[in-house]
């Protein structure tokens, strides 16, 4: 048995679960996606580039 059942691991669900566990509560988080933070998550396919990729691009243009 859990203290909270959180439906959706978006920004609010993830932060709420984190804070609840910090207060000694138990949580079960369910989401349809395989990762947390919903639309806030950044992946390389979203156009997000890590530092090494940005440095490579800069060197190419210098």
N, CA, C and O atoms as a GROMACS GRO file, in nm:
protein
  248
    1UNK      N    1   0.084  -0.118   0.000
    1UNK     CA    2   0.000   0.000   0.000
    1UNK      C    3   0.089   0.124   0.000
    1UNK      O    4   0.190   0.129   0.069
    2UNK      N    5   0.050   0.223  -0.078
    2UNK     CA    6   0.124   0.348  -0.090
    2UNK      C    7   0.046   0.462  -0.028
    2UNK      O    8  -0.077   0.457  -0.020
    3UNK      N    9   0.116   0.565   0.014
    3UNK     CA   10   0.050   0.685   0.063
    3UNK      C   11  -0.011   0.763  -0.054
    3UNK      O   12  -0.120   0.820  -0.042
    4UNK      N   13   0.061   0.765  -0.168
    4UNK     CA   14   0.015   0.839  -0.285
    4UNK      C   15   0.030   0.755  -0.411
    4UNK      O   16   0.131   0.687  -0.430
    5UNK      N   17  -0.069   0.762  -0.497
    5UNK     CA   18  -0.060   0.708  -0.632
    5UNK      C   19  -0.059   0.830  -0.723
    5UNK      O   20  -0.157   0.905  -0.728
    6UNK      N   21   0.051   0.849  -0.794
    6UNK     CA   22   0.067   0.966  -0.879
    6UNK      C   23   0.054   0.921  -1.024
    6UNK      O   24   0.132   0.839  -1.072
    7UNK      N   25  -0.044   0.976  -1.092
    7UNK     CA   26  -0.068   0.942  -1.232
    7UNK      C   27  -0.006   1.053  -1.316
    7UNK      O   28  -0.056   1.165  -1.320
    8UNK      N   29   0.102   1.019  -1.383
    8UNK     CA   30   0.174   1.115  -1.466
    8UNK      C   31   0.306   1.154  -1.403
    8UNK      O   32   0.310   1.210  -1.294
    9UNK      N   33   0.414   1.124  -1.473
    9UNK     CA   34   0.548   1.156  -1.423
    9UNK      C   35   0.602   1.282  -1.490
    9UNK      O   36   0.722   1.294  -1.514
   10UNK      N   37   0.513   1.375  -1.519
   10UNK     CA   38   0.555   1.503  -1.573
   10UNK      C   39   0.627   1.583  -1.466
   10UNK      O   40   0.661   1.530  -1.360
   11UNK      N   41   0.649   1.709  -1.493
   11UNK     CA   42   0.724   1.792  -1.398
   11UNK      C   43   0.658   1.792  -1.260
   11UNK      O   44   0.726   1.771  -1.159
   12UNK      N   45   0.529   1.814  -1.254
   12UNK     CA   46   0.462   1.819  -1.124
   12UNK      C   47   0.465   1.683  -1.054
   12UNK      O   48   0.497   1.675  -0.935
   13UNK      N   49   0.433   1.576  -1.127
   13UNK     CA   50   0.431   1.444  -1.066
   13UNK      C   51   0.567   1.402  -1.013
   13UNK      O   52   0.577   1.346  -0.904
   14UNK      N   53   0.672   1.430  -1.090
   14UNK     CA   54   0.807   1.394  -1.048
   14UNK      C   55   0.850   1.473  -0.925
   14UNK      O   56   0.908   1.417  -0.831
   15UNK      N   57   0.823   1.603  -0.925
   15UNK     CA   58   0.862   1.686  -0.810
   15UNK      C   59   0.778   1.650  -0.688
   15UNK      O   60   0.831   1.643  -0.577
   16UNK      N   61   0.649   1.626  -0.708
   16UNK     CA   62   0.564   1.589  -0.594
   16UNK      C   63   0.612   1.459  -0.532
   16UNK      O   64   0.622   1.449  -0.409
   17UNK      N   65   0.643   1.360  -0.614
   17UNK     CA   66   0.691   1.231  -0.563
   17UNK      C   67   0.822   1.250  -0.487
   17UNK      O   68   0.840   1.192  -0.379
   18UNK      N   69   0.912   1.329  -0.542
   18UNK     CA   70   1.040   1.354  -0.476
   18UNK      C   71   1.019   1.417  -0.338
   18UNK      O   72   1.078   1.374  -0.239
   19UNK      N   73   0.936   1.518  -0.334
   19UNK     CA   74   0.911   1.588  -0.208
   19UNK      C   75   0.836   1.500  -0.108
   19UNK      O   76   0.865   1.504   0.012
   20UNK      N   77   0.742   1.421  -0.154
   20UNK     CA   78   0.667   1.332  -0.064
   20UNK      C   79   0.760   1.228  -0.002
   20UNK      O   80   0.751   1.201   0.118
   21UNK      N   81   0.848   1.171  -0.083
   21UNK     CA   82   0.943   1.071  -0.031
   21UNK      C   83   1.038   1.137   0.068
   21UNK      O   84   1.076   1.075   0.168
   22UNK      N   85   1.077   1.260   0.043
   22UNK     CA   86   1.164   1.333   0.137
   22UNK      C   87   1.096   1.354   0.272
   22UNK      O   88   1.162   1.368   0.374
   23UNK      N   89   0.962   1.356   0.271
   23UNK     CA   90   0.884   1.370   0.395
   23UNK      C   91   0.848   1.236   0.457
   23UNK      O   92   0.772   1.230   0.554
   24UNK      N   93   0.904   1.127   0.402
   24UNK     CA   94   0.881   0.996   0.460
   24UNK      C   95   0.758   0.922   0.407
   24UNK      O   96   0.720   0.819   0.462
   25UNK      N   97   0.696   0.973   0.303
   25UNK     CA   98   0.578   0.908   0.244
   25UNK      C   99   0.622   0.808   0.137
   25UNK      O  100   0.736   0.812   0.090
   26UNK      N  101   0.532   0.719   0.099
   26UNK     CA  102   0.560   0.624  -0.009
   26UNK      C  103   0.473   0.661  -0.129
   26UNK      O  104   0.358   0.703  -0.114
   27UNK      N  105   0.531   0.644  -0.248
   27UNK     CA  106   0.462   0.683  -0.370
   27UNK      C  107   0.477   0.575  -0.476
   27UNK      O  108   0.576   0.503  -0.482
   28UNK      N  109   0.376   0.566  -0.559
   28UNK     CA  110   0.384   0.487  -0.681
   28UNK      C  111   0.349   0.584  -0.794
   28UNK      O  112   0.244   0.648  -0.793
   29UNK      N  113   0.441   0.594  -0.892
   29UNK     CA  114   0.422   0.686  -1.003
   29UNK      C  115   0.402   0.605  -1.129
   29UNK      O  116   0.483   0.518  -1.161
   30UNK      N  117   0.293   0.631  -1.201
   30UNK     CA  118   0.269   0.561  -1.328
   30UNK      C  119   0.260   0.664  -1.440
   30UNK      O  120   0.209   0.775  -1.422
   31UNK      N  121   0.312   0.625  -1.556
   31UNK     CA  122   0.311   0.714  -1.671
   31UNK      C  123   0.317   0.628  -1.796
   31UNK      O  124   0.368   0.516  -1.792
   32UNK      N  125   0.265   0.679  -1.906
   32UNK     CA  126   0.265   0.603  -2.030
   32UNK      C  127   0.401   0.608  -2.100
   32UNK      O  128   0.431   0.523  -2.184
   33UNK      N  129   0.482   0.707  -2.065
   33UNK     CA  130   0.614   0.722  -2.127
   33UNK      C  131   0.720   0.646  -2.046
   33UNK      O  132   0.702   0.624  -1.926
   34UNK      N  133   0.830   0.607  -2.111
   34UNK     CA  134   0.934   0.533  -2.040
   34UNK      C  135   1.032   0.622  -1.963
   34UNK      O  136   1.132   0.572  -1.911
   35UNK      N  137   1.006   0.754  -1.957
   35UNK     CA  138   1.096   0.845  -1.888
   35UNK      C  139   1.015   0.945  -1.807
   35UNK      O  140   0.894   0.959  -1.827
   36UNK      N  141   1.081   1.013  -1.714
   36UNK     CA  142   1.010   1.110  -1.629
   36UNK      C  143   1.024   1.251  -1.684
   36UNK      O  144   1.102   1.275  -1.777
   37UNK      N  145   0.951   1.341  -1.629
   37UNK     CA  146   0.944   1.486  -1.656
   37UNK      C  147   0.870   1.521  -1.784
   37UNK      O  148   0.876   1.636  -1.827
   38UNK      N  149   0.800   1.427  -1.844
   38UNK     CA  150   0.711   1.456  -1.956
   38UNK      C  151   0.773   1.538  -2.066
   38UNK      O  152   0.880   1.503  -2.118
   39UNK      N  153   0.708   1.646  -2.104
   39UNK     CA  154   0.754   1.730  -2.215
   39UNK      C  155   0.876   1.814  -2.180
   39UNK      O  156   0.932   1.879  -2.268
   40UNK      N  157   0.917   1.816  -2.055
   40UNK     CA  158   1.034   1.892  -2.014
   40UNK      C  159   1.162   1.817  -2.047
   40UNK      O  160   1.268   1.879  -2.058
   41UNK      N  161   1.155   1.686  -2.062
   41UNK     CA  162   1.275   1.605  -2.088
   41UNK      C  163   1.342   1.645  -2.218
   41UNK      O  164   1.275   1.672  -2.318
   42UNK      N  165   1.474   1.649  -2.216
   42UNK     CA  166   1.550   1.681  -2.334
   42UNK      C  167   1.623   1.557  -2.384
   42UNK      O  168   1.687   1.485  -2.307
   43UNK      N  169   1.611   1.533  -2.511
   43UNK     CA  170   1.682   1.421  -2.572
   43UNK      C  171   1.751   1.472  -2.698
   43UNK      O  172   1.711   1.576  -2.752
   44UNK      N  173   1.854   1.403  -2.746
   44UNK     CA  174   1.921   1.447  -2.868
   44UNK      C  175   1.824   1.463  -2.986
   44UNK      O  176   1.847   1.549  -3.072
   45UNK      N  177   1.719   1.384  -2.992
   45UNK     CA  178   1.624   1.394  -3.103
   45UNK      C  179   1.541   1.522  -3.095
   45UNK      O  180   1.478   1.560  -3.194
   46UNK      N  181   1.540   1.589  -2.978
   46UNK     CA  182   1.468   1.715  -2.963
   46UNK      C  183   1.550   1.834  -3.011
   46UNK      O  184   1.504   1.948  -3.002
   47UNK      N  185   1.670   1.809  -3.062
   47UNK     CA  186   1.755   1.918  -3.104
   47UNK      C  187   1.850   1.965  -2.996
   47UNK      O  188   1.929   2.056  -3.017
   48UNK      N  189   1.843   1.902  -2.879
   48UNK     CA  190   1.933   1.936  -2.769
   48UNK      C  191   2.070   1.876  -2.799
   48UNK      O  192   2.081   1.758  -2.832
   49UNK      N  193   2.173   1.958  -2.786
   49UNK     CA  194   2.308   1.910  -2.814
   49UNK      C  195   2.391   1.921  -2.687
   49UNK      O  196   2.381   2.018  -2.612
   50UNK      N  197   2.472   1.820  -2.664
   50UNK     CA  198   2.558   1.828  -2.546
   50UNK      C  199   2.678   1.918  -2.575
   50UNK      O  200   2.698   1.961  -2.689
   51UNK      N  201   2.756   1.946  -2.474
   51UNK     CA  202   2.865   2.042  -2.483
   51UNK      C  203   2.966   2.004  -2.591
   51UNK      O  204   3.013   2.091  -2.665
   52UNK      N  205   3.001   1.876  -2.601
   52UNK     CA  206   3.102   1.834  -2.698
   52UNK      C  207   3.054   1.857  -2.842
   52UNK      O  208   3.135   1.892  -2.928
   53UNK      N  209   2.925   1.839  -2.869
   53UNK     CA  210   2.872   1.864  -3.002
   53UNK      C  211   2.880   2.013  -3.036
   53UNK      O  212   2.913   2.049  -3.149
   54UNK      N  213   2.849   2.098  -2.939
   54UNK     CA  214   2.855   2.242  -2.962
   54UNK      C  215   2.999   2.286  -2.990
   54UNK      O  216   3.023   2.370  -3.076
   55UNK      N  217   3.095   2.228  -2.915
   55UNK     CA  218   3.234   2.263  -2.936
   55UNK      C  219   3.281   2.221  -3.075
   55UNK      O  220   3.355   2.295  -3.140
   56UNK      N  221   3.238   2.105  -3.121
   56UNK     CA  222   3.275   2.058  -3.254
   56UNK      C  223   3.223   2.154  -3.361
   56UNK      O  224   3.294   2.186  -3.457
   57UNK      N  225   3.100   2.200  -3.344
   57UNK     CA  226   3.041   2.293  -3.440
   57UNK      C  227   3.118   2.426  -3.442
   57UNK      O  228   3.143   2.481  -3.549
   58UNK      N  229   3.155   2.477  -3.325
   58UNK     CA  230   3.231   2.602  -3.317
   58UNK      C  231   3.363   2.589  -3.390
   58UNK      O  232   3.401   2.678  -3.466
   59UNK      N  233   3.434   2.478  -3.367
   59UNK     CA  234   3.564   2.458  -3.431
   59UNK      C  235   3.550   2.452  -3.583
   59UNK      O  236   3.638   2.497  -3.656
   60UNK      N  237   3.442   2.395  -3.628
   60UNK     CA  238   3.419   2.384  -3.772
   60UNK      C  239   3.406   2.522  -3.836
   60UNK      O  240   3.447   2.542  -3.950
   61UNK      N  241   3.349   2.617  -3.762
   61UNK     CA  242   3.324   2.751  -3.818
   61UNK      C  243   3.441   2.847  -3.793
   61UNK      O  244   3.442   2.956  -3.850
   62UNK      N  245   3.537   2.811  -3.710
   62UNK     CA  246   3.649   2.901  -3.683
   62UNK      C  247   3.757   2.892  -3.787
   62UNK      O  248   3.858   2.962  -3.778
   0.00000   0.00000   0.00000
